Amino acid sequence: MIQNFTVDQSKTFNSLLLLAVEPKTAFGDQYRQEVTKEGTPKWTAQIAAEFTAFGRSQRELINVGLVSDKNPGENLVPGTQVEMSDFEIGVMEKRNREGQVTGVQVWYRAGGLRPISNGHGSKPRPAAEVA
């Protein structure tokens, strides 16, 4: 069971603050950046997400996958409020060696990110267009 959900950020989060963007390293090789089948580099953005749950503000750090020829966080300083285009949350079953479901894994990805000010902004640019 794999489920992907598109997220309406304005209805889900109070704010999203960029902490860092780093190359996503290949499994088992911390010195090699992972790439898509087409050869485009993969990146991981660490985001501090604030949302309201049960009437109270909550905060969580999330790692968001991005695909871009250039670092999508270039020219963005830590603490910049951002908006993500095509933001998705995915849920995938975790299975043990016998094939039994033991839990779920949640992951995040976006098509791009851009800075916003005062919680308002225009449409985010795809990661490949971020300068």
Buried (B, 14 or more C-beta within 10 A) or exposed (E): EEEEEEBEBEEEBEBBBBBEBEBBBEEEEEEEEBBEEEEEBBBBBBBBBEBEEEEEEEEEEBBBBBBBEEBBBEEBEEEBBBBBBEBBBBEEEEEEEEEEEEEEEEBBBBBBBBBBEEEEEEEBBBBBBBE
